[in-house]
Amino acid sequence: MPLWKIHGDGHTVEPGQVVTPEERLSWPATIAIGAQHVVAMFGATFLVPIITGFPVTTTLLFSGVGTLLFLLLTRNRLPSYLGSSFAFLAPITALNGGNTLETPEQITQALVGVAAVGVLLAAIGFLVQAVGTGWIDRLMPPVVAGAIVALIGFNLAPAAWNNFKLQPELATVTLIAVILFSVLFRGFLGRISIFLGVIVGYIVAAFTGQLKFDGIEDVAWVGLPQFHLAAITDPAAWKLVPMFLPVVLVLIAENVGHVRGVATMTNDPSINKSTGRALVADGVATTIAGAFGGSGTTTYGENIGVMAATRVYSTAAYWVAGIVAILLAFSPKVGFVFNTIPAGVLGGVTTALYGLIGVIGIKIWVDNRVDFSRPVNQYTVAVSFVIAIAGFAMGWGDFQLGAIVVGTVAALLIYHLGNAIARWRKTGADDGGPIPAVGPLGGDPV
């Protein structure tokens, strides 16, 4: 029995129809769509190793391997590309004061945090597979989920400025290009505006003599990626792990959202039953990447855009994309070229990118109609945002908690304790004092 049924004539998708995950078009059409998925993921996937200092080709390898593992573990029913997760940027760069990692020791220590997040995500996936997602919704309701996603993006703002100010003219050109591509183009081109902005910035840098290709002729076209082993025996690395753990909440939100999105677009509610498997698969992929030198992975919204534009949800296209990514990973010259991207280009693109991460969190509030007239919601967001943006930190001797951890804990505690207190007071268990008529911003009581 074939893995995929041929949809229609194998060449076209009729209006109002979709190519389901179990179907495919002809192989030439499937390969072409798979190539689109490679382009869609590429802009974001290669940016993460460039920003963090991880090897580019190694990250490409494990994104491709992770995608194939994801397809296998979800029983070939859930189309997704696993690209580099931006949620890891803040804890990784925090190891070097918010800047790109500079030494192999820093990279191997960061990998322990990446792998730990993967193990935790996989464990949560098994739990979801057993009991469902209701407990996630209770632990992390929209106001908390949105705050955690947004604070990770806003915490990275100083890192964007650090690169921007090194080459402000080039950074400005890159940022303007990103914005123009996003507002001038619809559909696929608009969704890869970050990628296109990098290309424009790179071309400008080339014409203005700001690129350095010294030694490129000595780099082979074909060769093994550069692997790093996670420093699991280094006690200093394990002290950094708490800084990484809040990332798992973002990965949960992204995976759950991805599964629900595919179920809605294909009009197949049964796909929602794959949520636990999706979390396990992403967890396994992230663990393997972290163990050997790649960036943590997540399901990609960019590729959701390709599926929405083409109406092709065939997992066959993702097998093509994963295989292509693996092949690209075995070209050291490709990695060398990516490492020549100037700081100004990165500064311009990350100014938009980090802000967009924040906007994703805000969109969660809008989509779920979060009521910000309630003080508990106001303070959940207000306190966690200031902690993240200002870079609050807490430490006990050598044990340190960075702004993302502190902000995440603050959001969870303020929301849940605030609501617990509100319920307690409404039962008449307080001292009889009046419940405030309005909140601090003129809204309803807690």
SEDO-351996 format. One record per residue (C-alpha): residue number from 1; chain; x, y, z. Coordinates in steps of 0.2 Angstrom, whole numbers, plus 5000, padded with zeros to 4 digits. Layout:
BEGIN
+-----+------+------+------+------+
! pos ! unit !   px !   py !   pz !
+-----+------+------+------+------+
! NUM !    A !    X !    Y !    Z !
...
+-----+------+------+------+------+
This chain:
BEGIN
+-----+------+------+------+------+
! pos ! unit !   px !   py !   pz !
+-----+------+------+------+------+
!   1 !    A ! 5000 ! 5000 ! 5000 !
!   2 !    A ! 5007 ! 5017 ! 4995 !
!   3 !    A ! 5012 ! 5030 ! 5008 !
!   4 !    A ! 5001 ! 5043 ! 5000 !
!   5 !    A ! 4986 ! 5043 ! 4988 !
!   6 !    A ! 4987 ! 5053 ! 4973 !
!   7 !    A ! 4976 ! 5068 ! 4974 !
!   8 !    A ! 4965 ! 5070 ! 4959 !
!   9 !    A ! 4975 ! 5071 ! 4943 !
!  10 !    A ! 4991 ! 5073 ! 4953 !
!  11 !    A ! 4994 ! 5091 ! 4946 !
!  12 !    A ! 4980 ! 5103 ! 4952 !
!  13 !    A ! 4970 ! 5107 ! 4967 !
!  14 !    A ! 4952 ! 5111 ! 4963 !
!  15 !    A ! 4944 ! 5127 ! 4971 !
!  16 !    A ! 4938 ! 5123 ! 4989 !
!  17 !    A ! 4948 ! 5107 ! 4990 !
!  18 !    A ! 4964 ! 5103 ! 4999 !
!  19 !    A ! 4978 ! 5090 ! 4997 !
!  20 !    A ! 4977 ! 5081 ! 5014 !
!  21 !    A ! 4992 ! 5074 ! 5024 !
!  22 !    A ! 4989 ! 5057 ! 5017 !
!  23 !    A ! 4988 ! 5063 ! 4999 !
!  24 !    A ! 5001 ! 5070 ! 4987 !
!  25 !    A ! 5002 ! 5078 ! 4970 !
!  26 !    A ! 5014 ! 5071 ! 4956 !
!  27 !    A ! 5032 ! 5069 ! 4962 !
!  28 !    A ! 5038 ! 5084 ! 4951 !
!  29 !    A ! 5024 ! 5095 ! 4959 !
!  30 !    A ! 5028 ! 5088 ! 4977 !
!  31 !    A ! 5047 ! 5092 ! 4975 !
!  32 !    A ! 5043 ! 5109 ! 4969 !
!  33 !    A ! 5032 ! 5112 ! 4984 !
!  34 !    A ! 5045 ! 5104 ! 4995 !
!  35 !    A ! 5057 ! 5117 ! 4988 !
!  36 !    A ! 5046 ! 5131 ! 4993 !
!  37 !    A ! 5045 ! 5124 ! 5011 !
!  38 !    A ! 5065 ! 5125 ! 5011 !
!  39 !    A ! 5065 ! 5143 ! 5006 !
!  40 !    A ! 5051 ! 5147 ! 5019 !
!  41 !    A ! 5060 ! 5139 ! 5033 !
!  42 !    A ! 5078 ! 5145 ! 5028 !
!  43 !    A ! 5077 ! 5163 ! 5032 !
!  44 !    A ! 5072 ! 5160 ! 5050 !
!  45 !    A ! 5082 ! 5143 ! 5053 !
!  46 !    A ! 5099 ! 5150 ! 5048 !
!  47 !    A ! 5097 ! 5166 ! 5058 !
!  48 !    A ! 5097 ! 5157 ! 5074 !
!  49 !    A ! 5114 ! 5149 ! 5073 !
!  50 !    A ! 5121 ! 5166 ! 5065 !
!  51 !    A ! 5114 ! 5175 ! 5081 !
!  52 !    A ! 5119 ! 5163 ! 5094 !
!  53 !    A ! 5136 ! 5157 ! 5086 !
!  54 !    A ! 5131 ! 5139 ! 5084 !
!  55 !    A ! 5137 ! 5131 ! 5067 !
!  56 !    A ! 5125 ! 5135 ! 5053 !
!  57 !    A ! 5127 ! 5118 ! 5044 !
!  58 !    A ! 5125 ! 5108 ! 5060 !
!  59 !    A ! 5108 ! 5117 ! 5064 !
!  60 !    A ! 5102 ! 5114 ! 5046 !
!  61 !    A ! 5107 ! 5096 ! 5048 !
!  62 !    A ! 5097 ! 5094 ! 5064 !
!  63 !    A ! 5082 ! 5104 ! 5057 !
!  64 !    A ! 5081 ! 5092 ! 5043 !
!  65 !    A ! 5083 ! 5076 ! 5054 !
!  66 !    A ! 5071 ! 5083 ! 5066 !
!  67 !    A ! 5058 ! 5086 ! 5053 !
!  68 !    A ! 5060 ! 5068 ! 5047 !
!  69 !    A ! 5058 ! 5062 ! 5065 !
!  70 !    A ! 5043 ! 5072 ! 5068 !
!  71 !    A ! 5035 ! 5065 ! 5053 !
!  72 !    A ! 5039 ! 5047 ! 5059 !
!  73 !    A ! 5033 ! 5050 ! 5077 !
!  74 !    A ! 5017 ! 5058 ! 5071 !
!  75 !    A ! 5014 ! 5043 ! 5060 !
!  76 !    A ! 5015 ! 5053 ! 5044 !
!  77 !    A ! 4999 ! 5062 ! 5048 !
!  78 !    A ! 5005 ! 5079 ! 5054 !
!  79 !    A ! 5013 ! 5091 ! 5041 !
!  80 !    A ! 5027 ! 5102 ! 5049 !
!  81 !    A ! 5044 ! 5108 ! 5047 !
!  82 !    A ! 5055 ! 5109 ! 5062 !
!  83 !    A ! 5066 ! 5124 ! 5061 !
!  84 !    A ! 5076 ! 5133 ! 5073 !
!  85 !    A ! 5066 ! 5140 ! 5088 !
!  86 !    A ! 5069 ! 5159 ! 5092 !
!  87 !    A ! 5063 ! 5156 ! 5109 !
!  88 !    A ! 5081 ! 5149 ! 5113 !
!  89 !    A ! 5090 ! 5165 ! 5108 !
!  90 !    A ! 5088 ! 5174 ! 5124 !
!  91 !    A ! 5095 ! 5161 ! 5136 !
!  92 !    A ! 5109 ! 5156 ! 5124 !
!  93 !    A ! 5115 ! 5173 ! 5121 !
!  94 !    A ! 5114 ! 5177 ! 5139 !
!  95 !    A ! 5129 ! 5166 ! 5142 !
!  96 !    A ! 5139 ! 5180 ! 5134 !
!  97 !    A ! 5130 ! 5196 ! 5140 !
!  98 !    A ! 5117 ! 5195 ! 5126 !
!  99 !    A ! 5130 ! 5193 ! 5112 !
! 100 !    A ! 5135 ! 5179 ! 5100 !
! 101 !    A ! 5144 ! 5165 ! 5109 !
! 102 !    A ! 5162 ! 5166 ! 5106 !
! 103 !    A ! 5170 ! 5150 ! 5113 !
! 104 !    A ! 5167 ! 5131 ! 5111 !
! 105 !    A ! 5165 ! 5130 ! 5130 !
! 106 !    A ! 5150 ! 5142 ! 5129 !
! 107 !    A ! 5142 ! 5132 ! 5115 !
! 108 !    A ! 5144 ! 5116 ! 5124 !
! 109 !    A ! 5137 ! 5123 ! 5140 !
! 110 !    A ! 5122 ! 5131 ! 5131 !
! 111 !    A ! 5118 ! 5114 ! 5122 !
! 112 !    A ! 5115 ! 5106 ! 5139 !
! 113 !    A ! 5101 ! 5119 ! 5142 !
! 114 !    A ! 5094 ! 5115 ! 5124 !
! 115 !    A ! 5094 ! 5096 ! 5127 !
! 116 !    A ! 5086 ! 5098 ! 5144 !
! 117 !    A ! 5072 ! 5108 ! 5137 !
! 118 !    A ! 5069 ! 5094 ! 5124 !
! 119 !    A ! 5068 ! 5081 ! 5137 !
! 120 !    A ! 5056 ! 5091 ! 5147 !
! 121 !    A ! 5045 ! 5094 ! 5131 !
! 122 !    A ! 5045 ! 5076 ! 5127 !
! 123 !    A ! 5040 ! 5071 ! 5144 !
! 124 !    A ! 5025 ! 5084 ! 5143 !
! 125 !    A ! 5021 ! 5076 ! 5127 !
! 126 !    A ! 5019 ! 5059 ! 5134 !
! 127 !    A ! 5008 ! 5067 ! 5148 !
! 128 !    A ! 4997 ! 5076 ! 5135 !
! 129 !    A ! 4995 ! 5059 ! 5126 !
! 130 !    A ! 4989 ! 5051 ! 5142 !
! 131 !    A ! 4977 ! 5065 ! 5149 !
! 132 !    A ! 4975 ! 5078 ! 5136 !
! 133 !    A ! 4979 ! 5097 ! 5135 !
! 134 !    A ! 4966 ! 5104 ! 5147 !
! 135 !    A ! 4979 ! 5105 ! 5161 !
! 136 !    A ! 4990 ! 5116 ! 5149 !
! 137 !    A ! 4976 ! 5128 ! 5146 !
! 138 !    A ! 4973 ! 5129 ! 5165 !
! 139 !    A ! 4992 ! 5132 ! 5169 !
! 140 !    A ! 4995 ! 5144 ! 5155 !
! 141 !    A ! 4979 ! 5153 ! 5150 !
! 142 !    A ! 4980 ! 5166 ! 5136 !
! 143 !    A ! 4985 ! 5181 ! 5146 !
! 144 !    A ! 5000 ! 5171 ! 5154 !
! 145 !    A ! 5005 ! 5162 ! 5137 !
! 146 !    A ! 5005 ! 5178 ! 5128 !
! 147 !    A ! 5015 ! 5187 ! 5141 !
! 148 !    A ! 5028 ! 5173 ! 5141 !
! 149 !    A ! 5030 ! 5173 ! 5122 !
! 150 !    A ! 5031 ! 5192 ! 5121 !
! 151 !    A ! 5043 ! 5194 ! 5136 !
! 152 !    A ! 5056 ! 5182 ! 5127 !
! 153 !    A ! 5056 ! 5194 ! 5112 !
! 154 !    A ! 5057 ! 5210 ! 5121 !
! 155 !    A ! 5071 ! 5203 ! 5132 !
! 156 !    A ! 5081 ! 5202 ! 5116 !
! 157 !    A ! 5079 ! 5220 ! 5111 !
! 158 !    A ! 5097 ! 5226 ! 5118 !
! 159 !    A ! 5105 ! 5212 ! 5108 !
! 160 !    A ! 5097 ! 5219 ! 5092 !
! 161 !    A ! 5104 ! 5236 ! 5096 !
! 162 !    A ! 5121 ! 5230 ! 5100 !
! 163 !    A ! 5122 ! 5224 ! 5082 !
! 164 !    A ! 5113 ! 5238 ! 5074 !
! 165 !    A ! 5124 ! 5252 ! 5081 !
! 166 !    A ! 5140 ! 5243 ! 5074 !
! 167 !    A ! 5134 ! 5247 ! 5056 !
! 168 !    A ! 5119 ! 5259 ! 5057 !
! 169 !    A ! 5117 ! 5263 ! 5039 !
! 170 !    A ! 5117 ! 5245 ! 5033 !
! 171 !    A ! 5106 ! 5240 ! 5048 !
! 172 !    A ! 5093 ! 5253 ! 5043 !
! 173 !    A ! 5093 ! 5248 ! 5024 !
! 174 !    A ! 5090 ! 5230 ! 5030 !
! 175 !    A ! 5076 ! 5235 ! 5042 !
! 176 !    A ! 5067 ! 5245 ! 5029 !
! 177 !    A ! 5069 ! 5231 ! 5016 !
! 178 !    A ! 5061 ! 5219 ! 5028 !
! 179 !    A ! 5046 ! 5231 ! 5032 !
! 180 !    A ! 5043 ! 5235 ! 5013 !
! 181 !    A ! 5043 ! 5217 ! 5008 !
! 182 !    A ! 5031 ! 5213 ! 5022 !
! 183 !    A ! 5019 ! 5227 ! 5017 !
! 184 !    A ! 5021 ! 5227 ! 4998 !
! 185 !    A ! 5019 ! 5208 ! 4995 !
! 186 !    A ! 5005 ! 5196 ! 4999 !
! 187 !    A ! 5005 ! 5177 ! 5002 !
! 188 !    A ! 5022 ! 5168 ! 5001 !
! 189 !    A ! 5034 ! 5183 ! 4997 !
! 190 !    A ! 5026 ! 5193 ! 5012 !
! 191 !    A ! 5029 ! 5178 ! 5024 !
! 192 !    A ! 5048 ! 5177 ! 5019 !
! 193 !    A ! 5051 ! 5196 ! 5021 !
! 194 !    A ! 5064 ! 5192 ! 5034 !
! 195 !    A ! 5074 ! 5181 ! 5022 !
! 196 !    A ! 5072 ! 5194 ! 5008 !
! 197 !    A ! 5077 ! 5208 ! 5019 !
! 198 !    A ! 5093 ! 5198 ! 5023 !
! 199 !    A ! 5097 ! 5196 ! 5005 !
! 200 !    A ! 5095 ! 5215 ! 5001 !
! 201 !    A ! 5106 ! 5219 ! 5016 !
! 202 !    A ! 5119 ! 5206 ! 5010 !
! 203 !    A ! 5119 ! 5213 ! 4993 !
! 204 !    A ! 5121 ! 5231 ! 4999 !
! 205 !    A ! 5135 ! 5225 ! 5010 !
! 206 !    A ! 5143 ! 5217 ! 4995 !
! 207 !    A ! 5142 ! 5233 ! 4984 !
! 208 !    A ! 5149 ! 5244 ! 4998 !
! 209 !    A ! 5164 ! 5232 ! 5002 !
! 210 !    A ! 5158 ! 5227 ! 5019 !
! 211 !    A ! 5159 ! 5208 ! 5016 !
! 212 !    A ! 5175 ! 5198 ! 5020 !
! 213 !    A ! 5177 ! 5182 ! 5010 !
! 214 !    A ! 5195 ! 5179 ! 5016 !
! 215 !    A ! 5199 ! 5160 ! 5015 !
! 216 !    A ! 5183 ! 5155 ! 5006 !
! 217 !    A ! 5193 ! 5147 ! 4993 !
! 218 !    A ! 5201 ! 5135 ! 5006 !
! 219 !    A ! 5183 ! 5129 ! 5011 !
! 220 !    A ! 5177 ! 5113 ! 5004 !
! 221 !    A ! 5160 ! 5111 ! 4995 !
! 222 !    A ! 5157 ! 5095 ! 5003 !
! 223 !    A ! 5161 ! 5090 ! 5021 !
! 224 !    A ! 5154 ! 5085 ! 5038 !
! 225 !    A ! 5145 ! 5098 ! 5049 !
! 226 !    A ! 5154 ! 5104 ! 5064 !
! 227 !    A ! 5148 ! 5094 ! 5079 !
! 228 !    A ! 5149 ! 5100 ! 5097 !
! 229 !    A ! 5144 ! 5088 ! 5112 !
! 230 !    A ! 5134 ! 5095 ! 5126 !
! 231 !    A ! 5144 ! 5097 ! 5141 !
! 232 !    A ! 5133 ! 5086 ! 5152 !
! 233 !    A ! 5148 ! 5082 ! 5164 !
! 234 !    A ! 5151 ! 5101 ! 5167 !
! 235 !    A ! 5142 ! 5107 ! 5184 !
! 236 !    A ! 5143 ! 5125 ! 5178 !
! 237 !    A ! 5132 ! 5120 ! 5163 !
! 238 !    A ! 5119 ! 5113 ! 5174 !
! 239 !    A ! 5118 ! 5129 ! 5184 !
! 240 !    A ! 5112 ! 5137 ! 5168 !
! 241 !    A ! 5098 ! 5125 ! 5164 !
! 242 !    A ! 5084 ! 5135 ! 5174 !
! 243 !    A ! 5087 ! 5149 ! 5163 !
! 244 !    A ! 5082 ! 5138 ! 5148 !
! 245 !    A ! 5066 ! 5130 ! 5155 !
! 246 !    A ! 5053 ! 5143 ! 5152 !
! 247 !    A ! 5057 ! 5140 ! 5134 !
! 248 !    A ! 5047 ! 5124 ! 5135 !
! 249 !    A ! 5031 ! 5135 ! 5138 !
! 250 !    A ! 5034 ! 5143 ! 5121 !
! 251 !    A ! 5037 ! 5127 ! 5112 !
! 252 !    A ! 5021 ! 5120 ! 5120 !
! 253 !    A ! 5011 ! 5135 ! 5114 !
! 254 !    A ! 5019 ! 5134 ! 5096 !
! 255 !    A ! 5016 ! 5115 ! 5094 !
! 256 !    A ! 4998 ! 5115 ! 5101 !
! 257 !    A ! 4994 ! 5130 ! 5090 !
! 258 !    A ! 5002 ! 5122 ! 5075 !
! 259 !    A ! 4991 ! 5106 ! 5077 !
! 260 !    A ! 4975 ! 5115 ! 5079 !
! 261 !    A ! 4979 ! 5126 ! 5064 !
! 262 !    A ! 4982 ! 5111 ! 5053 !
! 263 !    A ! 4966 ! 5103 ! 5060 !
! 264 !    A ! 4956 ! 5118 ! 5055 !
! 265 !    A ! 4963 ! 5121 ! 5038 !
! 266 !    A ! 4961 ! 5103 ! 5033 !
! 267 !    A ! 4944 ! 5102 ! 5041 !
! 268 !    A ! 4950 ! 5086 ! 5050 !
! 269 !    A ! 4947 ! 5088 ! 5069 !
! 270 !    A ! 4955 ! 5070 ! 5072 !
! 271 !    A ! 4972 ! 5078 ! 5069 !
! 272 !    A ! 4970 ! 5087 ! 5086 !
! 273 !    A ! 4973 ! 5069 ! 5093 !
! 274 !    A ! 4991 ! 5071 ! 5087 !
! 275 !    A ! 4995 ! 5085 ! 5099 !
! 276 !    A ! 5004 ! 5073 ! 5112 !
! 277 !    A ! 5014 ! 5065 ! 5098 !
! 278 !    A ! 5019 ! 5082 ! 5091 !
! 279 !    A ! 5026 ! 5087 ! 5108 !
! 280 !    A ! 5035 ! 5071 ! 5110 !
! 281 !    A ! 5043 ! 5073 ! 5092 !
! 282 !    A ! 5048 ! 5091 ! 5094 !
! 283 !    A ! 5055 ! 5086 ! 5111 !
! 284 !    A ! 5065 ! 5071 ! 5104 !
! 285 !    A ! 5072 ! 5082 ! 5089 !
! 286 !    A ! 5077 ! 5096 ! 5101 !
! 287 !    A ! 5086 ! 5084 ! 5113 !
! 288 !    A ! 5096 ! 5076 ! 5099 !
! 289 !    A ! 5100 ! 5093 ! 5092 !
! 290 !    A ! 5106 ! 5099 ! 5109 !
! 291 !    A ! 5116 ! 5084 ! 5112 !
! 292 !    A ! 5127 ! 5086 ! 5096 !
! 293 !    A ! 5128 ! 5105 ! 5092 !
! 294 !    A ! 5111 ! 5110 ! 5084 !
! 295 !    A ! 5099 ! 5123 ! 5089 !
! 296 !    A ! 5082 ! 5118 ! 5097 !
! 297 !    A ! 5068 ! 5116 ! 5085 !
! 298 !    A ! 5050 ! 5120 ! 5084 !
! 299 !    A ! 5035 ! 5119 ! 5072 !
! 300 !    A ! 5036 ! 5133 ! 5059 !
! 301 !    A ! 5023 ! 5146 ! 5055 !
! 302 !    A ! 5032 ! 5151 ! 5039 !
! 303 !    A ! 5028 ! 5134 ! 5032 !
! 304 !    A ! 5010 ! 5135 ! 5038 !
! 305 !    A ! 5009 ! 5150 ! 5026 !
! 306 !    A ! 5015 ! 5140 ! 5012 !
! 307 !    A ! 5002 ! 5127 ! 5015 !
! 308 !    A ! 4989 ! 5140 ! 5016 !
! 309 !    A ! 4994 ! 5148 ! 5000 !
! 310 !    A ! 4995 ! 5131 ! 4990 !
! 311 !    A ! 4982 ! 5121 ! 5000 !
! 312 !    A ! 4994 ! 5107 ! 4999 !
! 313 !    A ! 4995 ! 5099 ! 5017 !
! 314 !    A ! 5004 ! 5083 ! 5010 !
! 315 !    A ! 5018 ! 5076 ! 5022 !
! 316 !    A ! 5027 ! 5070 ! 5006 !
! 317 !    A ! 5032 ! 5089 ! 5003 !
! 318 !    A ! 5040 ! 5089 ! 5020 !
! 319 !    A ! 5050 ! 5073 ! 5017 !
! 320 !    A ! 5057 ! 5082 ! 5002 !
! 321 !    A ! 5061 ! 5098 ! 5013 !
! 322 !    A ! 5069 ! 5088 ! 5027 !
! 323 !    A ! 5080 ! 5078 ! 5014 !
! 324 !    A ! 5085 ! 5095 ! 5005 !
! 325 !    A ! 5090 ! 5103 ! 5022 !
! 326 !    A ! 5101 ! 5088 ! 5026 !
! 327 !    A ! 5110 ! 5088 ! 5010 !
! 328 !    A ! 5113 ! 5107 ! 5012 !
! 329 !    A ! 5121 ! 5103 ! 5029 !
! 330 !    A ! 5135 ! 5094 ! 5021 !
! 331 !    A ! 5142 ! 5109 ! 5012 !
! 332 !    A ! 5155 ! 5119 ! 5023 !
! 333 !    A ! 5156 ! 5132 ! 5010 !
! 334 !    A ! 5137 ! 5136 ! 5012 !
! 335 !    A ! 5140 ! 5138 ! 5031 !
! 336 !    A ! 5155 ! 5149 ! 5027 !
! 337 !    A ! 5145 ! 5161 ! 5017 !
! 338 !    A ! 5131 ! 5163 ! 5030 !
! 339 !    A ! 5145 ! 5167 ! 5043 !
! 340 !    A ! 5150 ! 5182 ! 5032 !
! 341 !    A ! 5133 ! 5191 ! 5035 !
! 342 !    A ! 5138 ! 5208 ! 5043 !
! 343 !    A ! 5133 ! 5213 ! 5060 !
! 344 !    A ! 5123 ! 5228 ! 5053 !
! 345 !    A ! 5112 ! 5216 ! 5043 !
! 346 !    A ! 5109 ! 5205 ! 5058 !
! 347 !    A ! 5105 ! 5221 ! 5068 !
! 348 !    A ! 5092 ! 5227 ! 5056 !
! 349 !    A ! 5083 ! 5210 ! 5054 !
! 350 !    A ! 5083 ! 5206 ! 5073 !
! 351 !    A ! 5076 ! 5223 ! 5076 !
! 352 !    A ! 5060 ! 5218 ! 5067 !
! 353 !    A ! 5062 ! 5199 ! 5072 !
! 354 !    A ! 5063 ! 5202 ! 5091 !
! 355 !    A ! 5048 ! 5214 ! 5090 !
! 356 !    A ! 5038 ! 5201 ! 5080 !
! 357 !    A ! 5041 ! 5188 ! 5094 !
! 358 !    A ! 5033 ! 5201 ! 5106 !
! 359 !    A ! 5019 ! 5204 ! 5094 !
! 360 !    A ! 5015 ! 5185 ! 5093 !
! 361 !    A ! 5012 ! 5185 ! 5111 !
! 362 !    A ! 5001 ! 5201 ! 5110 !
! 363 !    A ! 4991 ! 5192 ! 5096 !
! 364 !    A ! 4987 ! 5178 ! 5108 !
! 365 !    A ! 4978 ! 5190 ! 5119 !
! 366 !    A ! 4969 ! 5198 ! 5104 !
! 367 !    A ! 4964 ! 5181 ! 5097 !
! 368 !    A ! 4957 ! 5175 ! 5114 !
! 369 !    A ! 4950 ! 5192 ! 5119 !
! 370 !    A ! 4959 ! 5194 ! 5135 !
! 371 !    A ! 4951 ! 5206 ! 5147 !
! 372 !    A ! 4963 ! 5219 ! 5152 !
! 373 !    A ! 4951 ! 5228 ! 5163 !
! 374 !    A ! 4955 ! 5215 ! 5176 !
! 375 !    A ! 4969 ! 5220 ! 5187 !
! 376 !    A ! 4976 ! 5203 ! 5189 !
! 377 !    A ! 4978 ! 5202 ! 5170 !
! 378 !    A ! 4986 ! 5220 ! 5170 !
! 379 !    A ! 4999 ! 5216 ! 5183 !
! 380 !    A ! 5003 ! 5198 ! 5176 !
! 381 !    A ! 5009 ! 5207 ! 5160 !
! 382 !    A ! 5015 ! 5223 ! 5167 !
! 383 !    A ! 5027 ! 5216 ! 5180 !
! 384 !    A ! 5033 ! 5202 ! 5169 !
! 385 !    A ! 5037 ! 5214 ! 5154 !
! 386 !    A ! 5047 ! 5226 ! 5165 !
! 387 !    A ! 5057 ! 5212 ! 5172 !
! 388 !    A ! 5061 ! 5205 ! 5155 !
! 389 !    A ! 5065 ! 5222 ! 5146 !
! 390 !    A ! 5075 ! 5229 ! 5161 !
! 391 !    A ! 5085 ! 5212 ! 5163 !
! 392 !    A ! 5081 ! 5208 ! 5181 !
! 393 !    A ! 5090 ! 5194 ! 5188 !
! 394 !    A ! 5091 ! 5184 ! 5204 !
! 395 !    A ! 5105 ! 5175 ! 5212 !
! 396 !    A ! 5110 ! 5164 ! 5227 !
! 397 !    A ! 5129 ! 5162 ! 5226 !
! 398 !    A ! 5134 ! 5154 ! 5210 !
! 399 !    A ! 5115 ! 5150 ! 5206 !
! 400 !    A ! 5108 ! 5163 ! 5194 !
! 401 !    A ! 5090 ! 5166 ! 5187 !
! 402 !    A ! 5090 ! 5177 ! 5172 !
! 403 !    A ! 5076 ! 5189 ! 5167 !
! 404 !    A ! 5066 ! 5176 ! 5156 !
! 405 !    A ! 5065 ! 5164 ! 5171 !
! 406 !    A ! 5060 ! 5178 ! 5183 !
! 407 !    A ! 5048 ! 5185 ! 5172 !
! 408 !    A ! 5040 ! 5169 ! 5168 !
! 409 !    A ! 5038 ! 5164 ! 5186 !
! 410 !    A ! 5031 ! 5182 ! 5190 !
! 411 !    A ! 5018 ! 5180 ! 5177 !
! 412 !    A ! 5012 ! 5163 ! 5183 !
! 413 !    A ! 5012 ! 5168 ! 5201 !
! 414 !    A ! 5004 ! 5184 ! 5199 !
! 415 !    A ! 4990 ! 5177 ! 5188 !
! 416 !    A ! 4986 ! 5161 ! 5199 !
! 417 !    A ! 4989 ! 5169 ! 5216 !
! 418 !    A ! 4979 ! 5184 ! 5211 !
! 419 !    A ! 4964 ! 5174 ! 5205 !
! 420 !    A ! 4965 ! 5163 ! 5220 !
! 421 !    A ! 4964 ! 5178 ! 5231 !
! 422 !    A ! 4950 ! 5185 ! 5221 !
! 423 !    A ! 4940 ! 5168 ! 5223 !
! 424 !    A ! 4944 ! 5168 ! 5242 !
! 425 !    A ! 4937 ! 5186 ! 5245 !
! 426 !    A ! 4921 ! 5183 ! 5235 !
! 427 !    A ! 4917 ! 5168 ! 5246 !
! 428 !    A ! 4917 ! 5180 ! 5261 !
! 429 !    A ! 4932 ! 5173 ! 5269 !
! 430 !    A ! 4941 ! 5189 ! 5270 !
! 431 !    A ! 4940 ! 5202 ! 5284 !
! 432 !    A ! 4924 ! 5210 ! 5277 !
! 433 !    A ! 4932 ! 5224 ! 5269 !
! 434 !    A ! 4925 ! 5231 ! 5252 !
! 435 !    A ! 4931 ! 5224 ! 5236 !
! 436 !    A ! 4938 ! 5238 ! 5225 !
! 437 !    A ! 4926 ! 5245 ! 5213 !
! 438 !    A ! 4939 ! 5248 ! 5199 !
! 439 !    A ! 4956 ! 5242 ! 5195 !
! 440 !    A ! 4972 ! 5253 ! 5193 !
! 441 !    A ! 4968 ! 5257 ! 5175 !
! 442 !    A ! 4950 ! 5260 ! 5178 !
! 443 !    A ! 4944 ! 5243 ! 5175 !
! 444 !    A ! 4934 ! 5230 ! 5184 !
! 445 !    A ! 4941 ! 5222 ! 5201 !
! 446 !    A ! 4952 ! 5207 ! 5201 !
+-----+------+------+------+------+
